[in-house]
Amino acid sequence: MSALRPEEQIAVVTGASAGIGAALALHLAGLGRHVVTLQRRRPEFVGPVGPGRIDHLEVDLMAPGAAAEAGAELARRHAVGYLVNNAGVNRPGGIDAVTDEDLEAVWKLNVKAPIALVQALLPGMRERHFGRIVSLSSRAVMGKTSRIAYVSSKAGLIGLTRSLALEVAADGITVNAVAPGPVASELFDNGHPPGSDKRAQVIRSVPVQRVGTPQDIALAVAFFLAPESSYITGQTLFVCGGVSISGSGGQ
């Protein structure tokens, strides 16, 4: 394992059955990488993809101990050099409505699962003196009403990114975050149907006058994952069409 070059090491992407995770898995496979996705639903694109390959490990990352067990299995079977913590859940609600159940569900998937996976995969990365860890945060950390559980967890990921980056910097491992703005996905389209006034309102709030695509986010994540990006760590990149600097709160 220790002799493997960075480009030969496995990339793990959580929540890759659709949306950003799917776009990223396909993009990495297109670059020739072997990708293993972690989620409950089997993706449609398992097997050889272009010059790379995508495999799937079925796991409910919200189940007790599931993330740690999945991470341990991956560490036994593969030399994992890349980890993307993409899986996430949102329980909308303001401060007067948020419940312990909401907080537990959101923090379990958005923060606790990434920590468990890092703990399982970090020893191998340290042994090989190489690793790239990227977590998906959100533009909403700049401020978003009625998202107390979600925003607090996504802000927690940024804190995790900065602290972990310092702990592992000397081991050849970088840790960064990508914070998307409004992105066209199945979930977004359900709440903002194409042609609707609600969708048009969101688009007007974005300085570049469009919502993002999963591929926009995948390209940003892939930049941080590149072996050549070894001098960039502890950073959060907002991929939001300018919303994070406009004050419009468009997500």
C-alpha positions, -999 to +999 in steps of 0.1 A: +000+000+000+027+025+010+042+023-025+011+035-043+013+068-061-014+094-052-032+088-085-035+051-077-052+057-043-089+053-038-113+083-036-143+079-012-173+101-018-203+100+006-239+107-006-231+101-043-263+086-056-274+120-071-266+157-073-232+170-063-219+137-051-228+119-083-213+147-104-181+144-084-179+106-086-183+107-123-158+135-127-132+117-107-138+085-126-134+105-158-099+115-146-091+078-142-097+075-104-112+045-086-141+059-066-160+042-038-193+059-029-210+055+005-248+059+008-280+039+012-291+040-024-270+023-051-260+047-078-268+039-114-232+042-126-214+014-107-186-002-127-161+011-152-167+047-161-143+061-187-108+054-177-118+050-140-142+030-120-170+036-095-179+010-067-205+014-040-206+005-003-242+004+009-244+021+043-268+043+063-243+068+077-270+079+103-272+045+119-253+041+152-217+031+145-222+028+108-198+055+096-170+040+118-177+005+106-177+016+070-145+035+074-128+006+090-139-017+062-126+008+036-093+010+054-089-028+054-098-031+017-083-001+001-055+025+002-078+056+006-061+088-003-091+110-009-122+116+013-151+138+003-177+143+030-207+152+008-237+135+024-259+158+043-294+164+056-314+195+064-342+199+090-356+234+083-367+254+114-359+285+133-348+288+169-383+285+183-391+253+163-358+233+163-359+201+184-334+178+199-344+153+172-336+178+145-303+186+160-294+149+165-303+139+130-285+168+113-254+167+134-252+129+132-249+129+094-234+164+087-206+163+114-204+131+134-202+108+103-174+129+087-154+127+119-158+090+122-147+084+086-117+107+091-107+088+122-109+054+104-090+065+072-064+089+087-040+062+099-036+049+063-031+085+050-005+092+076+013+059+068+014+068+031+022+105+039-006+116+015-042+126+019-069+150+006-100+156+027-128+179+015-161+186+033-192+202+018-203+231+039-228+258+027-231+294+018-258+295+044-231+297+072-230+334+063-265+336+077-298+320+068-331+322+087-351+291+096-321+268+093-307+266+128-298+229+129-285+229+093-264+260+095-249+252+129-238+218+115-223+233+083-205+259+103-192+231+125-177+215+094-157+246+087-144+246+123-135+209+119-117+217+086-095+244+101-086+225+132-080+192+115-059+209+088-035+220+116-033+186+131-024+167+099-005+193+079+029+178+086+016+144+075+012+154+038-026+157+043-047+187+033-081+195+046-104+220+030-141+228+026-164+239-003-194+260+005-220+259-023-247+285-029-280+276-046-274+245-068-299+230-092-306+195-078-336+172-074-342+187-039-338+223-051-360+217-082-388+202-060-389+234-039-381+258-068-397+243-100-383+256-133-403+286-144-417+293-110-416+327-093-398+312-064-369+300-086-368+333-104-365+351-070-335+330-061-319+336-095-323+374-091-305+372-057-274+356-073-250+381-088-241+359-118-279+355-124-281+317-124-281+289-099-251+266-098-249+231-112-235+200-095-206+201-119-197+236-107-192+222-072-175+190-084-149+211-102-141+230-070-139+199-049-116+182-075-093+212-074-088+207-036-084+169-042-056+173-068-022+160-056-007+192-068-029+213-044-005+205-015+000+241-004-037+248+002-052+236+035-076+248+061-096+269+036-132+273+027-141+281-009-175+296-015-189+285-049-220+305-049-222+329-079-212+358-056-240+354-031-215+352-002-203+388-009-235+403-021-254+402+012-285+389-006-286+356+012-297+338-019-297+302-007 
